[in-house]
Amino acid sequence: MRGRRRYPSNNRLTAPQRLLVAVAATLAFLAVLVLRANNGLTGWGYLLALGVMLILVPTSRNFSQRVLFSVVGLAGAAPLMWWVTGPLPELNRGSVVLGVAAAALVGSAVRTLLKRQPLRELLPQVQGVDVLPVIAAAASLWVVQGFIAVRSAEQSLLLLTQSWDFAPHFNMYNMIRTHGSVIAVLPAAPDGGPWSAATYPQGFHSLVALLAEVVAGSEAGDVGQELVLFCRLVGVVSILGTLLVVSGLTALPVLRHNFFVSLPLVTIVATAWIIGPGAIPVFGAFPNFGLGVALCVACVAVVQLRRVVSPAIGSAALILALIGVAHGWILLLVLCLPSVLVYAWHLLQHRTQLRKPVLAFQLLLALLGLIALVAAIWQLRSMSAGDVLTTNGGIDRADSGVAILCIIMNAFVALAFYSRRKVGSAETQHGTLTSLHVLATPLFAAVLLLFLAIFQLIQSGLITYYFHKSFLAVEILAIVCTVIGAAELWSPLLIERSGRKTFLAASLLTSLGASQFFGLPFTGLNEQGLKPTAHGAIAVHHQSSLLAGEMPPMIHKMVQVSNIKHDRTYIYVGFNEFFDPLLFGQWSLSLQGRWTNKVEPALQMIRPMYKGPSKVPEAIDDILRSMPDVDVVVDRELVPELRAAFPKYADRIITY
């Protein structure tokens, strides 16, 4: 807030006063734990309360920075919290997060009062640009409204089954909810083998499970309740990703000088993220990847803020963002490497200015980051890098021409920075070069992409899944880095002209044009022939149509299969029009929480079902003969015939 009265702040607290702050914070933490242990402070409203408390904690000066650091803190801390189990049942992760937020806020309030300052000093400074993350979050809410509006297990499955990978993602989330830790540290499954997805990074799923504990408590509900909770929280985390990306921009000093100068620049990034290529991950069933890309953007923002935030806050944010990336989609760490090197060099240059406690904190953070990285690598230890990089998979692709254009524009901005490397004072020149190294990250990544494409062509003759996924990340990062670079280069010139009457109109028109760059987002005239073309808008219309239409019988069948009370592991084998039989098999394992590596071969034995409903006997024959620990679920009308055909296995042929 401009014009805020400043109060003396050099009166350092005495030892008794610091003790009082610590006692107040501890009491707040314990009060939250007690209330949560007695089924209090639970519900969707407390998720919003958590956000408000985090923003009120004075981690930095302005609203956008606080949003940035709050989301990074949640996303980075969540993976660590599920690698260990709490010593007390009531010490669940949701209680810890709420308690820490309450303790930090109460401690900050007591400290402010002891320094004889008004409590309004806790409020962040707000400027015009700080409304942009809120507007972007509202737009993101519109895009993911389908996920958030579901009210039943059937509606959740209807949306989640539109994309393949939501079956394993729900399985990972549900395993964390049910067993209380990431799959990697769980003991062996009841069948003696490892659980499925034990080698898959689960940072995103940890965050969703953490938010689920805030909303619904630590005890997992039935599978229908968890489906609804998961579906809604996928939408919530998508909104958090939007807040992370847009607040990362509006937190930068260069974009806080003039609202109408910044508006078109922020609009192009928000559009790219909400309805452009950034919408592909959440609707394509790899929201963990989307969160990882958002955290890569956060790394760039934190490094660009290195001169305006305290070293403790900056280092903590960077380390937590890196942890979130490593435990979300570890290959994205490559995009963070330039930011890490620049920030480390910055700390090294200013090491003599760091007090011993701050220096010790930096070393502790580095150790924490190293431990988290080792854990992420250990989780992947049984995977072959070559096999992973040549894996086939389906992914909606962004427009390659637009992606290449974004990378070329990034090269143009990098060239402009390079041309200014000797302009200004020595400090200015140094800042120009360090910004160049960070903002040229997409060019560095594009070179690695070229090598990845060559490797894939040599190994399999095709450019495959991981190239296209990485290409998507590089495109999004190129847009962000190009906008930041353009702001640093040319916003001072634009600010000089911002007083002209035509400037407001030019800013608004440019912003409107930027909102159309990745396709038409408007869905209101779809039935009249004007169809949306942006990825996010197409997905919104598709989900709205699904939820408004009649529920497919297959979805009711899937819910019935999930409700089977059976002591042994089972897998559904059947043929349903317009639905992949292998995907139905995956969901039958995911929903019962018994998906293990030993059961995995049964999924491949379902493949005969692609040839039609007459292949049910062939498919179940392979499973019944070769997998004695797995039963099969078939449609009701087939049970008598199949039990007669396989009398030896009649008791292993069940139905819903």
C-alpha positions, 0 to 999 in steps of 0.5 A, a space after each residue: 500500500 502506497 503512503 503507508 506510515 513507517 514505524 521504527 523497527 530498529 528496536 531489537 527484541 530482548 531475550 524475554 521478549 523473544 521467549 514470549 514470541 516463541 511461547 505464543 507461537 508454540 501455544 498456537 501450534 499446539 492449539 491447532 493440533 488439539 482442535 484437529 485431534 478432536 475433529 475440528 478445523 476440517 473442511 474446505 474453508 480451512 484450506 482457504 484459511 491456510 492460504 490467508 494465514 500464509 499470505 499474512 506471514 511477513 515473509 516479504 514485502 508485497 502481496 505477489 511475493 508472499 503468494 509466490 513463496 507460500 505456494 512454493 513452500 507448500 509444493 516443496 515441503 509436501 514431498 518431504 512430509 510423506 517420506 516419514 511417518 509421524 510419531 503420533 496418530 494425531 500429528 497428521 500432515 494437515 495439522 502440521 501445516 495448519 499449525 505451522 502457519 498459525 504459529 508463524 502468524 501468531 509469532 509475527 503478530 506478537 513480535 509486531 506488538 512487542 515492537 510497538 507497531 500496529 498489526 496492519 504492518 503484517 499486511 502485504 503491500 498491494 499495488 495494481 499489478 497484485 490483482 493480476 494473480 487473483 484475476 488469473 486464478 479466477 480464470 483458472 477456476 473457470 477452466 478447471 470448473 469441471 474438476 472442482 464441481 464434481 459431486 459424486 464418484 460417477 462424475 469424478 470417474 467420468 472426467 478422470 477416465 477421459 485421459 489415460 494416466 489419471 488411473 495410476 495418478 489416483 492410485 498413487 494419491 490413494 495409496 498415500 492417503 491409505 498407508 500414510 507415506 509415499 509408496 517408495 518407503 512402504 513395506 512389500 505388498 501382501 502378495 510379497 512383491 513391490 507396489 506399483 509406481 514405487 519408482 514414480 516420483 510422487 511430489 504432486 500426489 503428496 501435495 494433493 494428499 496434504 491438502 486432502 488432510 486439511 480438508 477431510 482429516 487424516 483418515 481416508 474415506 471410502 473410494 467414492 469419497 476419495 475419488 471426489 476429493 482427488 478430482 476437486 484437488 486436481 483442480 485446486 492444485 492447477 489453480 495454485 500452479 496458475 498463482 505460482 506462475 503469474 505471481 512469479 511475474 508480478 513479484 518482479 520489481 520490473 513489472 511492478 512500476 506501471 500496471 498498464 505497461 505490465 498488463 499485456 506482458 502478464 496477459 500473454 503468460 497467463 493465457 499461455 498457462 491457463 488456456 494455451 500449452 499450459 492447459 495440456 498437462 492437467 487435462 492430459 492427465 499429467 498434472 504432476 508435470 504441470 506443477 513441475 513446470 510451474 516450479 521451474 518458473 518459480 526458480 527463475 522468479 526467485 533468482 531474479 528477486 535475489 537482490 530484493 529478498 533476504 538471502 534466507 527467504 530466497 534460498 529457502 524458496 529456491 531449495 523448496 522449488 527444486 525439491 518440488 521439481 525433483 519429486 515431481 518430474 525430475 528431468 525438469 531439473 535441467 531447466 533449473 540448472 542455470 538458475 541454481 548456478 546464478 544464485 549460487 554465484 550470487 551467494 558466493 560473491 556476497 558471502 562476506 555480508 552474510 551473518 553466521 546464523 544466515 550462513 549456517 541456515 544456507 548450509 542447512 538448506 543445501 543439506 536438505 536439498 541434497 538429501 531430497 535429491 538423493 531420495 528422488 534419485 534413490 526412488 528411480 534407482 531401478 529405472 534405465 535412463 535409456 528405456 525411460 527416454 525412449 518410452 512411447 506414450 500419448 500426449 496432446 501436443 502444442 502447436 510446434 510452430 508457435 513453440 519454435 516461435 517462442 524459442 526464437 523470440 527468447 533468442 532475440 531477447 537474449 541477443 538484446 541482453 548480450 548487446 547491452 553487456 557493456 552498457 552502464 556501471 559495472 554493477 549494471 553490466 553484471 546484472 545484465 549478464 546474470 539476467 542473460 544467463 537465467 533468461 536464456 535457459 530455454 536456449 540451453 534447453 533447446 540444445 538439449 532437446 536437439 540431442 534428445 531427438 537425435 538419441 531417440 531417432 538413433 534408438 527407435 527411429 521415432 521422436 517420442 513421448 519424452 521429447 514432446 513433453 520436454 518440448 512443451 516445458 521448454 515452450 512455456 519457460 521460453 514464453 515466461 523468460 521472454 516476457 521477463 526479458 522484454 520487461 527488463 529491456 523495454 518497460 522503462 521506455 514504455 513507462 516514459 510514454 504511459 502518460 499519453 491518452 492513447 497508451 491506455 487504449 493500446 495497453 488494453 488492445 494489446 492485452 486483448 490480442 495476447 489473450 487470443 494468441 493461443 487460440 479462441 478461448 470463448 465457448 459461448 457460441 460453440 453451438 452456433 458454429 464459433 468453436 473455441 480453439 484454445 486447448 483449455 477452452 476446448 477442454 472446458 466445453 468438453 467437460 461441460 458437455 460430459 457432465 450435462 449429458 447422460 451418465 454412460 452405463 460403463 461409469 456405473 459399472 466401474 463404480 459397482 466394480 470398485 464396491 466389490 467386497 472381496 478378500 483377494 485381488 481382482 481385475 475386470 475383464 470385459 468389453 465396453 463400447 468406446 472404452 479401452 479395456 486395458 484402461 478399465 483393468 487399470 482402474 479396477 486395480 487402482 480403485 481397490 488399492 491393490 495394484 502391485 508389480 506382481 499383478 501388472 502382467 494381468 493387464 497385458 493379458 487383457 489385450 485380446 479384448 481389443 478384438 471384441 467381446 467374444 475374447 473374454 474367455 481367452 483373456 481370463 484363461 491366461 489370467 486364471 492359469 498363470 496368476 493364481 493370486 488374481 481373480 477376474 471380474 466379468 459382466 453378470 450375464 457372462 458368469 454362468 457360461 464362463 464358470 461352466 467353461 472353466 469349472 476348475 476356476 469357477 470360484 475365481 470368476 466373480 461379478 459386481 
